């Protein structure tokens, strides 16, 4: 029996899910685009504000704020809907995701900023790219204004935590992310599920 999730209204969370047996959950660009479309619909339906995301190969990370609740229901809808699409697209019938999603409540602004940095640096730590800006499948490029931000992404809200002036905020955000490239542990060392 799973423990009930604690869903704090207005709470910030770092959440994600790994592939079953750590198998890939994204095989193609179409898979990633389908997931992001589902994420957008789920965020609208449950009132999530998404501050960062990163799609790796066998897992993904989200940093989001709840409106009133809906974390468990939303994650069930997101993962379940994506698994159905993935299996149909690839002629599969087994589980796509392994254990249920993991979550960590973010309790301070410093913790929020550290978590966002950790999330967008996942591909750097995995040695897939040298810089977060080179990874197409995270929120970093959109937050930096290098590409169009999806409607569900609160890029402006995140940047306002650095400065009210967008150019200054982007420079500060870029520096903040660059400083975290070598960090190996998540911002809370006791949550092994969140490791890159």
Backbone bond lengths (Angstrom), bond angles and torsions (degrees), N, CA, C in turn:
res aa  C-N    CA-C-N  psi(-1)  N-CA   C-N-CA  omega(-1)  CA-C   N-CA-C  phi
1 X - - - 1.455 - - 1.525 109.18 -
2 X 1.335 116.08 129.24 1.455 121.13 179.63 1.520 110.83 -77.37
3 X 1.339 115.93 144.72 1.458 120.01 174.57 1.523 108.99 -69.99
4 X 1.319 117.78 145.75 1.470 118.76 177.47 1.522 110.35 -67.82
5 X 1.311 115.98 143.94 1.463 121.43 177.57 1.519 109.75 -76.68
6 X 1.316 115.50 142.13 1.457 120.48 172.09 1.514 106.54 -93.13
7 X 1.324 116.80 117.93 1.456 121.63 -177.76 1.522 108.92 -116.72
8 X 1.326 115.53 101.84 1.457 121.14 -178.16 1.524 109.52 -83.36
9 X 1.336 119.14 119.38 1.464 120.15 176.24 1.525 110.15 -55.25
10 X 1.324 116.09 128.94 1.459 120.86 -177.64 1.516 113.61 79.88
11 X 1.343 117.58 0.48 1.458 121.29 -176.75 1.520 113.02 -73.76
12 X 1.325 115.26 150.04 1.463 122.95 174.65 1.520 108.25 -97.40
13 X 1.325 117.13 139.13 1.467 122.21 -177.41 1.517 111.21 -136.93
14 X 1.327 114.58 145.07 1.461 122.54 166.41 1.525 104.87 -104.04
15 X 1.326 116.62 119.39 1.467 121.13 -176.74 1.522 109.72 -133.62
16 X 1.326 115.02 161.30 1.458 119.80 176.19 1.509 111.41 -179.66
17 X 1.315 114.95 175.79 1.455 121.81 -178.64 1.520 108.93 -147.55
18 X 1.332 115.26 145.31 1.472 121.89 176.67 1.512 110.26 -105.56
19 X 1.312 114.87 157.94 1.456 121.17 175.44 1.514 111.84 -67.11
20 X 1.317 116.14 152.08 1.460 121.87 176.06 1.528 109.17 -58.32
21 X 1.322 116.94 128.98 1.469 122.73 -176.13 1.526 111.64 56.10
22 X 1.326 116.61 26.78 1.459 124.79 -178.42 1.524 112.50 60.86
23 X 1.336 116.71 25.20 1.462 121.49 175.44 1.520 109.89 -73.41
24 X 1.326 115.44 163.41 1.457 121.38 178.77 1.524 110.60 -63.57
25 X 1.323 115.77 140.10 1.463 121.48 173.68 1.521 110.78 -110.80
26 X 1.327 116.62 -10.91 1.459 122.03 175.41 1.522 107.70 -128.76
27 X 1.324 116.09 113.93 1.463 120.79 -179.68 1.528 112.23 -103.83
28 X 1.314 116.70 -26.67 1.459 120.66 -174.85 1.524 110.29 -136.14
29 X 1.317 115.57 166.73 1.455 120.85 173.53 1.525 110.27 -60.64
30 X 1.326 116.75 -37.44 1.465 121.15 178.84 1.522 111.18 -60.70
31 X 1.333 117.42 -38.77 1.464 121.05 176.62 1.523 110.35 -59.51
32 X 1.306 116.63 -46.69 1.467 120.84 -176.95 1.529 111.14 -65.80
33 X 1.326 115.84 -42.12 1.465 119.44 178.35 1.527 111.11 -64.62
34 X 1.342 116.70 -38.83 1.469 120.47 178.23 1.525 110.08 -64.14
35 X 1.334 117.26 -41.31 1.465 120.34 178.71 1.523 110.56 -62.51
36 X 1.323 117.26 -45.28 1.469 120.01 -179.07 1.524 111.19 -63.99
37 X 1.333 117.33 -36.30 1.470 119.81 176.05 1.524 110.56 -64.17
38 X 1.331 117.11 -43.02 1.472 120.86 176.94 1.521 111.01 -64.76
39 X 1.314 117.13 -38.47 1.462 120.67 177.82 1.525 109.92 -60.79
40 X 1.325 116.73 -42.91 1.461 120.19 178.62 1.521 112.06 -60.94
41 X 1.324 117.31 -45.07 1.471 120.89 179.18 1.522 111.10 -64.92
42 X 1.332 116.43 -41.91 1.464 120.73 -179.69 1.521 110.60 -65.11
43 X 1.323 116.86 -43.04 1.471 120.83 179.55 1.524 110.85 -60.85
44 X 1.330 116.92 -42.49 1.472 119.96 178.00 1.521 111.02 -64.05
45 X 1.318 116.70 -45.65 1.460 120.91 -175.32 1.521 112.22 -64.34
46 X 1.327 117.19 -39.26 1.469 120.58 -174.52 1.527 113.55 -104.05
47 X 1.317 117.43 4.53 1.459 119.98 176.21 1.517 113.77 71.71
48 X 1.326 117.28 29.54 1.459 120.28 177.24 1.517 110.06 -78.03
49 X 1.323 116.69 142.51 1.454 122.97 167.37 1.516 106.26 -109.41
50 X 1.325 117.30 116.61 1.470 121.96 -175.40 1.528 108.53 -96.44
51 X 1.331 116.04 122.26 1.456 122.15 -179.60 1.513 112.70 -97.62
52 X 1.315 117.92 -25.67 1.469 121.13 178.79 1.518 108.63 -161.64
53 X 1.322 114.37 153.66 1.461 120.63 172.88 1.520 108.68 -151.46
54 X 1.311 115.88 158.89 1.456 121.70 172.79 1.528 108.40 -152.41
55 X 1.322 116.05 124.02 1.456 122.31 176.25 1.518 107.56 -100.54
56 X 1.320 116.39 114.90 1.454 121.07 176.05 1.535 107.71 -93.49
57 X 1.316 118.69 -150.04 1.466 120.61 177.74 1.516 110.94 -94.80
58 X 1.333 116.56 -45.13 1.467 119.48 -175.88 1.528 113.64 -113.08
59 X 1.326 117.35 10.17 1.462 120.48 177.62 1.522 109.32 -164.61
60 X 1.324 115.05 172.57 1.459 119.84 174.88 1.525 109.09 -144.37
61 X 1.324 114.74 160.06 1.465 123.59 177.13 1.523 109.37 -125.83
62 X 1.326 116.26 142.98 1.461 123.12 171.39 1.523 108.51 -131.77
63 X 1.307 116.91 144.02 1.463 122.56 168.26 1.521 104.91 -119.94
64 X 1.324 115.48 116.97 1.455 118.84 -173.26 1.521 111.62 -141.64
65 X 1.326 113.81 161.91 1.459 121.38 174.76 1.523 108.14 -117.44
66 X 1.322 115.68 133.09 1.458 120.89 177.34 1.523 109.72 -81.61
67 X 1.312 115.30 153.58 1.457 120.23 171.65 1.522 108.54 -84.32
68 X 1.322 116.48 -66.80 1.469 120.98 178.92 1.520 112.30 -125.15
69 X 1.281 118.44 -19.47 1.461 124.23 -176.24 1.509 107.20 164.66
70 X 1.316 116.53 -149.52 1.455 120.16 175.72 1.506 115.45 85.21
71 X 1.324 117.91 13.49 1.460 119.54 179.22 1.529 110.41 -66.69
72 X 1.320 117.81 -54.64 1.468 121.06 -177.71 1.523 111.64 -63.98
73 X 1.324 116.69 -46.42 1.473 119.66 -179.69 1.527 110.89 -63.11
74 X 1.321 115.93 -42.86 1.457 119.94 179.99 1.515 112.81 -65.34
75 X 1.326 116.95 -43.30 1.463 119.56 179.36 1.519 111.09 -66.55
76 X 1.334 117.24 -36.10 1.465 120.88 176.31 1.524 110.12 -62.46
77 X 1.323 115.98 -44.44 1.465 120.18 179.64 1.527 111.39 -66.31
78 X 1.331 116.69 -42.84 1.463 121.20 -179.88 1.524 111.08 -63.46
79 X 1.335 116.65 -53.38 1.461 119.90 -177.31 1.525 112.24 -68.32
80 X 1.328 116.60 -41.24 1.461 120.25 -180.00 1.516 112.03 -65.61
81 X 1.331 116.25 -45.15 1.457 120.42 179.40 1.513 112.04 -64.50
82 X 1.347 115.77 -41.27 1.462 118.59 178.87 1.528 110.92 -66.53
83 X 1.338 117.31 -42.25 1.469 120.45 -179.69 1.529 111.39 -59.79
84 X 1.329 117.16 -41.01 1.469 120.26 177.18 1.527 110.99 -60.88
85 X 1.332 116.61 -46.58 1.464 120.43 179.33 1.522 111.81 -63.97
86 X 1.325 116.11 -44.10 1.468 121.32 -178.49 1.524 110.26 -61.47
87 X 1.328 116.50 -48.54 1.470 119.72 -179.58 1.516 111.79 -62.90
88 X 1.310 117.23 -41.04 1.463 120.34 178.96 1.531 110.49 -65.14
89 X 1.303 117.51 -42.83 1.468 121.54 -178.95 1.517 112.88 -65.33
90 X 1.336 116.14 -33.16 1.466 120.00 -173.16 1.529 113.13 -110.79
91 X 1.330 117.33 12.19 1.458 120.58 176.95 1.518 113.67 62.16
92 X 1.329 115.69 39.06 1.462 121.59 -178.10 1.518 110.11 -112.20
93 X 1.346 115.05 166.51 1.463 118.59 176.80 1.523 112.90 -139.48
94 X 1.325 118.53 0.03 1.458 121.19 -177.39 1.522 111.98 -92.07
95 X 1.337 115.35 177.53 1.463 120.60 177.74 1.528 109.91 -62.06
96 X 1.322 115.98 138.85 1.456 121.28 175.14 1.522 109.32 -90.71
97 X 1.332 116.35 -47.06 1.455 121.27 179.91 1.521 109.97 -99.91
98 X 1.328 115.61 149.19 1.461 120.61 -179.97 1.513 110.91 -82.35
99 X 1.307 116.40 -115.64 1.463 120.66 178.47 1.524 110.32 -61.39
100 X 1.329 114.66 165.50 1.462 117.54 177.48 1.523 109.95 -63.76
101 X 1.289 116.60 166.29 1.463 121.04 -175.14 1.524 111.24 -61.64
102 X 1.333 115.53 153.05 1.456 121.27 174.82 1.524 108.22 -103.73
103 X 1.322 115.69 157.98 1.455 120.18 -179.89 1.513 110.39 -148.90
104 X 1.317 115.31 154.57 1.466 122.44 174.10 1.520 107.55 -140.94
105 X 1.311 117.05 124.80 1.459 122.25 175.68 1.530 108.93 -72.25
106 X 1.316 116.36 129.69 1.464 123.05 179.06 1.521 107.47 -97.48
107 X 1.318 116.49 121.49 1.465 119.28 -168.73 1.521 115.99 -106.86
108 X 1.336 118.15 -12.15 1.467 119.72 179.90 1.529 109.38 -136.82
109 X 1.316 115.93 162.34 1.458 120.02 176.60 1.524 110.86 -63.88
110 X 1.327 117.26 -39.30 1.473 120.32 178.08 1.530 110.60 -61.13
111 X 1.323 116.59 -41.75 1.466 121.36 178.26 1.531 109.96 -64.55
112 X 1.327 117.64 -39.98 1.460 121.70 177.67 1.525 110.46 -60.06
113 X 1.324 117.45 -48.62 1.457 121.31 -178.10 1.525 111.41 -65.47
114 X 1.313 117.04 -39.10 1.463 120.61 177.77 1.529 110.64 -65.81
115 X 1.327 117.09 -39.26 1.464 121.13 -179.65 1.521 110.90 -67.44
116 X 1.315 117.67 -43.87 1.466 120.67 176.94 1.525 109.94 -58.40
117 X 1.329 116.57 -44.99 1.470 120.88 178.89 1.517 110.78 -60.37
118 X 1.311 116.31 -44.84 1.470 121.00 179.14 1.529 110.79 -59.79
119 X 1.322 116.67 -45.08 1.470 121.45 -176.52 1.522 111.51 -63.32
120 X 1.328 118.24 -50.45 1.464 119.32 -175.24 1.525 112.65 -73.97
121 X 1.332 117.49 -15.33 1.464 120.47 175.96 1.526 113.01 -90.09
122 X 1.326 119.05 2.12 1.465 120.76 179.51 1.531 113.11 -51.48
123 X 1.338 119.85 -49.84 1.465 119.01 -178.90 1.524 113.70 -67.15
124 X 1.336 117.17 -25.40 1.465 120.72 176.34 1.527 109.00 -69.83
125 X 1.331 116.47 -47.73 1.465 120.01 179.25 1.526 111.90 -63.17
126 X 1.333 116.60 -32.02 1.466 120.86 178.53 1.530 111.67 -80.10
127 X 1.332 116.83 0.20 1.466 124.04 178.68 1.527 112.29 61.12
128 X 1.336 115.62 34.03 1.462 120.84 174.65 1.523 110.86 -88.10
129 X 1.332 116.09 -28.51 1.464 123.13 177.16 1.530 107.81 -144.36
130 X 1.334 115.55 163.68 1.464 120.09 178.56 1.515 113.04 -90.28
131 X 1.338 116.29 -17.93 1.451 121.39 -174.52 1.522 108.91 -145.46
132 X 1.325 117.54 143.69 1.468 121.32 -178.29 1.527 112.04 -57.95
133 X 1.313 117.90 -30.22 1.465 121.10 -178.99 1.524 112.40 -67.84
134 X 1.316 117.88 -16.96 1.465 121.02 -178.43 1.529 112.67 -85.09
135 X 1.339 117.60 -10.17 1.470 121.05 -178.34 1.516 108.99 -95.50
136 X 1.310 116.20 115.07 1.463 121.48 -175.57 1.521 113.02 -70.04
137 X 1.320 118.09 -23.26 1.465 121.35 -167.71 1.519 113.10 -102.72
138 X 1.316 116.35 35.27 1.463 120.08 170.98 1.519 108.04 -132.53
139 X 1.309 115.90 173.19 1.462 121.69 -179.24 1.523 112.87 -80.15
140 X 1.326 117.78 -7.46 1.460 120.51 -172.85 1.532 112.02 -58.53
141 X 1.325 117.53 -49.58 1.465 120.79 -176.26 1.535 111.32 -60.43
142 X 1.322 116.62 -42.41 1.465 119.66 -179.95 1.525 110.86 -67.60
143 X 1.314 117.51 -40.50 1.467 120.45 178.93 1.520 110.97 -63.52
144 X 1.328 116.01 -34.03 1.464 120.36 179.22 1.532 112.59 -81.08
145 X 1.331 118.05 -3.18 1.454 120.80 -179.57 1.519 113.47 79.16
146 X 1.339 117.80 16.58 1.458 121.88 -179.58 1.525 112.00 -83.84
147 X 1.321 116.30 -15.83 1.461 121.89 174.95 1.519 108.19 -154.56
148 X 1.326 115.20 167.93 1.462 120.58 -178.22 1.529 110.46 -65.21
149 X 1.317 116.76 132.85 1.472 121.35 178.20 1.520 109.74 -79.74
150 X 1.340 118.01 133.16 1.465 119.08 174.41 1.528 109.77 -63.05
151 X 1.326 117.50 152.32 1.471 120.36 -175.51 1.531 114.13 -57.46
152 X 1.320 118.01 -27.74 1.469 119.87 -177.37 1.522 113.29 -79.65
153 X 1.334 118.15 -11.91 1.460 121.33 -174.28 1.523 111.01 -87.87
154 X 1.329 116.42 125.54 1.466 122.50 179.10 1.525 109.78 -90.63
155 X 1.342 116.04 59.49 1.466 120.30 -178.01 1.525 110.51 -60.53
156 X 1.338 117.06 -43.63 1.461 120.31 179.75 1.519 112.27 -63.34
157 X 1.328 116.45 -39.95 1.462 120.40 178.64 1.516 112.25 -62.81
158 X 1.316 116.81 -39.13 1.461 120.48 177.46 1.527 110.29 -67.92
159 X 1.320 116.68 -46.28 1.463 119.56 -177.88 1.524 112.05 -62.64
160 X 1.329 117.70 -32.78 1.465 120.49 178.90 1.523 112.64 -62.87
161 X 1.323 116.94 -20.72 1.463 119.59 175.74 1.522 111.64 -71.33
162 X 1.330 117.18 -16.60 1.465 122.02 179.32 1.528 111.59 -98.15
163 X 1.338 117.43 -40.73 1.458 120.83 179.66 1.526 108.46 -173.10
164 X 1.318 116.91 153.70 1.468 121.29 178.81 1.530 111.67 -75.15
165 X 1.336 117.14 -21.75 1.468 121.40 179.25 1.530 108.87 -89.89
166 X 1.338 118.52 119.17 1.469 121.34 -173.95 1.522 114.76 -54.36
167 X 1.331 118.99 -44.06 1.466 120.35 -178.39 1.521 111.44 -65.03
168 X 1.314 116.05 -42.84 1.466 120.26 178.69 1.527 109.86 -66.13
169 X 1.324 115.93 -41.27 1.469 120.51 -179.83 1.527 111.13 -62.70
170 X 1.340 117.02 -42.94 1.476 119.89 179.64 1.526 110.88 -64.01
171 X 1.313 117.24 -40.75 1.466 120.12 178.33 1.523 110.56 -63.22
172 X 1.326 116.66 -42.64 1.466 120.61 179.71 1.531 110.74 -67.15
173 X 1.331 116.94 -39.59 1.466 121.09 177.97 1.530 110.10 -63.86
174 X 1.324 117.68 -45.18 1.466 121.31 179.12 1.523 110.84 -59.20
175 X 1.322 116.23 -42.87 1.474 120.02 178.66 1.525 110.89 -65.22
176 X 1.326 116.49 -42.12 1.464 121.67 178.99 1.533 110.73 -59.85
177 X 1.330 116.73 -45.89 1.464 120.73 -179.70 1.524 110.41 -66.33
178 X 1.338 117.75 -43.47 1.460 121.26 -179.34 1.525 111.68 -60.59
179 X 1.323 117.41 -35.37 1.462 121.18 179.15 1.523 112.59 -66.22
180 X 1.330 117.76 -20.11 1.463 121.12 -176.90 1.509 114.96 -100.88
181 X 1.309 118.75 10.65 1.467 121.11 -175.91 1.514 114.17 -58.83
182 X 1.306 117.94 -35.00 1.466 120.02 -174.03 1.518 113.77 -92.03
183 X 1.309 118.30 -7.22 1.463 120.64 -177.29 1.522 110.42 -62.61
184 X 1.324 116.63 124.71 1.459 121.53 -176.50 1.526 113.22 -95.21
185 X 1.307 117.79 -30.29 1.463 121.56 -176.69 1.521 110.43 -97.51
186 X 1.337 116.66 150.29 1.462 117.99 173.29 1.525 109.38 -65.26
187 X 1.323 117.92 167.29 1.452 120.28 -177.38 1.521 113.69 -66.49
188 X 1.308 118.18 2.89 1.461 123.60 175.10 1.515 105.32 -142.00
189 X 1.325 115.90 103.74 1.466 121.67 -168.22 1.521 113.95 -67.17
190 X 1.324 118.83 -15.08 1.473 119.99 -176.60 1.520 112.38 -85.82
191 X 1.326 119.77 0.62 1.468 121.37 -177.80 1.524 110.22 -109.18
192 X 1.334 117.49 81.64 1.448 122.14 -178.12 1.515 112.61 -61.53
193 X 1.342 117.85 -25.41 1.452 120.78 -178.72 1.517 110.77 -60.63
194 X 1.319 117.98 -26.90 1.452 120.44 -173.13 1.513 112.85 -89.80
195 X 1.332 118.68 -3.24 1.448 120.30 -176.61 1.516 111.34 -62.02
196 X 1.302 116.24 147.16 1.472 120.80 -173.44 1.495 113.65 -62.67
